[in-house]
Amino acid sequence: MHSLLRGKGLTRKVTVPVSAGLLSNTDAYFAALTSYRDGEPEPIVTMMSYAWFAAVNNGRQLVADLHGVRAG
């Protein structure tokens, strides 16, 4: 996933932990992959979208926490 993002120019200096969001519910992830393989892309696209937002929010929280630690 990370190589794909970097190769498409969607990330340059950071690695967005999208896989962590996808693997938080492996049953749903595997079901979405199965749907994709069966020609139905919507479930995996939806899961990816949620995983992106979760990863971005987690990254923002981490940065805020690190700033707090550094300031303390």
N, C-alpha and C positions, 0 to 999 in steps of 0.2 A: 504494500500500500504506500509506504513512504517513498519508495523508488518511483512509483507511478506519479505521485504528486510532484516530486522534484523534477522528474523528466518532463512533465507538462508545464513547468514553471509556476506552479501554484504555491510552492514553498521555496524559499531561498536559503534561509539561515536557521530555521527551526524545524524540529520534527514534531508534528502534531500527533499526540497519542490516540489516534482514531481507533486503533485496534483494541485499546482498553475499553472503549465504549461499546464496541461490537461484542466483545467477549464477556461483558457483564451479564448477558443473557444468552448463553450458548445455544439453548434450545431454539429460541427465536432466530438467532443468527443462522443456524444450520437449516432451519425451515425456509428462511429467506433465500439462502443459497440454492436450495433444492428448487424453489419456485423459479429462480433465475435460470437455472439449468433447464427447466421445463418451458422456458420461453416467456415467463412472467417477471419482468424486471422491477415492477413497482415495490414489492416488499423489501428488496435489498437497497433500492434507492432511498426508501423511507428510513430504513435502519441506518444507512450511511449518513443521512441528513441529521438524524438525532445524535449519532455518534460524533459528528463534527461539532455540533453545538455544545455537547457535553465536554468534548476535548478542549474547546476554546474557553469555556467557562472554568474548567479545572485549571487550565494554564493561567488564566487571569488571576484566579484565587492563589495559585502558587506564587506568582510574581508579587501579589499584594502581601502574602505571608513573608516572603523573603525580604521585602522592603521593611516590614515591621521588625523582623529579627535584626536586620542591619541597623535600623534606627535605635533599637534597644541596646 
